Amino acid sequence: MTTIAWIGLGNMGKPMTKNLVDAGFTVVGFDLNEAALAAAVENGVTAARSTAEAVGDADFVFTMLPKGEHALAVYRGEGGVFANARSGAVLVDSSTIDVDTANELHEEAAQAGFEFLDAPVSGGISGAAAGTLTFMVGGEAETLEKARPVIDPMAGNIFHAGGNGAGQASKAVNNMMLAVSLQGVVEGAVLSRKLGLDPKTFHSIAKVSSGDSWPLRTWYPTPGVVETAAANNGFASTFAAALAHKDVGLALAAADSVGVDLPGAKLAYAQLQKLLDEGYGDMDCTLMIRNVDPEAPG
Ligand code: NAD
């Protein structure tokens, strides 16, 4: 019987572990937040009292934590994964973190004798619940093949993005492009309406023209146009502004490390920062439309 340790049972970790339990795996979980741990236990996860206890007997260790600093805290130190996982365990960090920290974890894992993958995901909470996440995996191809059977129940797509850090690099670039195109979409939604165009008609035109993009099709920020858009629901979060802000920040840090200037990403980051400064970090990132038109409907 394969045992999986899971550290971080929040918005993503909870549905991801449910899919592993439903697939027949034994999942031993830990979260600092007792309510998160209790919710996972209701789905069939076995509760551990610490990271050390969770990982002790595991064949695979997954982490799904907010940021690089949390991942470092969970992997390092006396009570951490490196000191307590058993020999031969495969370690997979699915948190979205900075490329530099991912590379540090790869190095420290190798020094401690473990195989490690950076494996962030795309698809949000709904993709996590449906088991259709896209996994972007960095590290050795052979390690991915070992982990593939346990990633499968959570995934719609699994990509070997490349060597160490390539998963995090792919995720950062992807989400940076999403934020930059979203800025174009919110500006288009405002300008088209102010020019007197009917939102549905304009959307139908752009969708089959060169203005098309994923956020245009999925997140159009005017109510009544696209069913999946947060604009239909008072901009309650489908992808929080704070997470989008974090992800663009990771791309900017990565760009800095290779000496690339990204003016569009900087602009999108500043627009997201404005939402955070105004207390809208928990709202949907498509609320960026309010920066262009404070009276925008929704
Ligand atoms: P979350 O904040 O809901 O969950 C993180 C969990 O980690 C929390 O329950 C927290 O208590 C726990 N935690 C933090 N430090 C810990 C420690 N030292 N030991 C044990 N538990 C600890 O976040 P989330 O939405 O589940 O996101 C997790 C990661 O996935 C983030 O990196 C995020 O960027 C990424 N991600 C999120 C989404 C999304 O739509 N929510 C989509 C794709 C990727």
Residues whose N, C-alpha, C, O or C-beta is under 5 A from the ligand:
A	BS01	NAD	I7 G8 L9 G10 N11 M12 G13 F30 D31 L32 N33 A36 M64 L65 P66 K67 H70 A73 V74 S94 S95 T96 V121 S122 G124 I125 T238
